[in-house]
Amino acid sequence: MTRPSHYESKIDPLAYMKENMSAAGYEGFLIGNVIKYVTRYPKKNGLEDLKKAKDYLNKAIELYEEEEEGEGNQKKNFSWVCAKCGTPNCRTILRGSTFTKVRCAFCGLFVRVN
């Protein structure tokens, strides 16, 4: 991503955020920017905004791939039996995730994750 001169600094904000935020928080920031730029491109900066969205999406993909390649302790498998329909469920949650509720894949009941 090319940086305009008004962003020049000794500190790279994205690198700082990646190191100091939870993985889920940083991922949320990246995906939020993808949504922002894709949503506004037709009315604001056109191709420039699409390229910015692409850059943030590529960073989100890199983060996802790093998590996939990382150590086994970076993911937690959360398994439960739904109280409503009795069906077993399993969800993989990334390290640092901010998820507090997951949904039954069969009946839609929400279950709180501790």
C-alpha positions in Angstrom: 0.0 0.0 0.0 1.5 3.3 -0.9 1.5 5.9 1.8 0.8 9.6 1.2 3.3 12.0 2.8 0.9 13.0 5.6 1.2 9.4 6.9 5.0 9.3 7.0 6.2 8.5 10.5 8.8 6.5 12.4 5.9 4.2 13.5 4.0 2.1 11.0 0.4 2.2 12.3 -0.6 -1.1 10.8 2.5 -2.9 12.1 1.9 -1.3 15.6 -1.8 -2.4 15.6 -1.0 -5.9 14.5 1.5 -6.3 17.4 -0.6 -4.6 20.0 -4.2 -5.6 19.2 -5.8 -9.0 19.6 -5.9 -11.0 16.3 -9.6 -10.6 16.2 -9.4 -6.8 16.8 -6.9 -6.3 14.1 -8.8 -8.6 11.7 -12.0 -6.5 12.5 -10.1 -3.3 11.6 -8.9 -4.7 8.3 -12.3 -6.1 7.3 -14.0 -2.9 8.4 -11.8 -0.9 6.0 -12.6 -3.4 3.2 -16.3 -2.8 3.7 -15.8 1.0 4.0 -13.8 1.3 0.8 -16.0 -1.1 -1.3 -19.2 0.7 -0.1 -18.0 4.2 -0.9 -16.1 3.6 -4.1 -18.9 4.5 -6.6 -19.6 7.9 -4.9 -16.2 9.0 -3.7 -12.8 7.9 -5.1 -13.7 5.1 -7.6 -10.7 2.9 -8.5 -8.5 4.4 -5.7 -11.0 3.1 -3.1 -11.2 -0.3 -4.8 -7.4 -0.6 -4.6 -7.4 0.4 -0.9 -10.1 -2.3 -0.3 -7.9 -4.8 -2.1 -4.9 -3.8 0.0 -6.8 -4.3 3.3 -8.3 -7.6 2.0 -4.8 -8.8 1.2 -3.6 -8.0 4.7 -6.6 -9.8 6.2 -5.8 -12.9 4.0 -2.1 -12.7 5.2 -3.3 -12.6 8.8 -5.6 -15.6 8.2 -2.8 -17.6 6.6 -0.5 -16.7 9.5 -3.1 -18.0 12.0 -3.5 -21.2 9.9 0.2 -21.8 9.8 0.8 -20.9 13.4 1.1 -23.1 16.4 -1.6 -25.4 17.6 -2.4 -23.3 20.6 -3.6 -20.5 18.4 -7.0 -22.2 17.8 -9.5 -23.6 20.2 -12.1 -26.1 19.2 -15.3 -25.4 21.1 -17.7 -28.3 21.1 -21.2 -28.5 22.6 -24.5 -30.3 22.4 -27.4 -27.9 21.6 -29.9 -27.7 24.5 -32.7 -27.0 22.1 -32.3 -29.7 19.3 -29.8 -32.0 21.0 -27.4 -31.9 18.0 -23.6 -31.9 18.6 -21.8 -28.8 17.3 -18.2 -27.8 16.9 -16.7 -24.4 16.1 -13.0 -23.4 15.7 -12.3 -20.1 17.4 -9.0 -18.2 16.6 -6.7 -17.1 19.4 -7.6 -13.6 20.6 -11.2 -13.9 19.2 -13.8 -11.6 20.6 -16.6 -14.1 20.0 -18.8 -14.4 23.1 -21.7 -16.3 21.4 -21.9 -19.0 18.8 -25.0 -20.3 17.0 -26.1 -23.9 16.6 -25.6 -24.9 13.0 -28.9 -26.8 13.0 -31.6 -24.8 14.9 -30.0 -21.4 15.3 -29.9 -21.3 19.1 -27.1 -19.0 20.5 -24.7 -20.5 23.1 -22.4 -18.3 25.1 -18.6 -19.1 24.9 -16.7 -18.6 28.2 
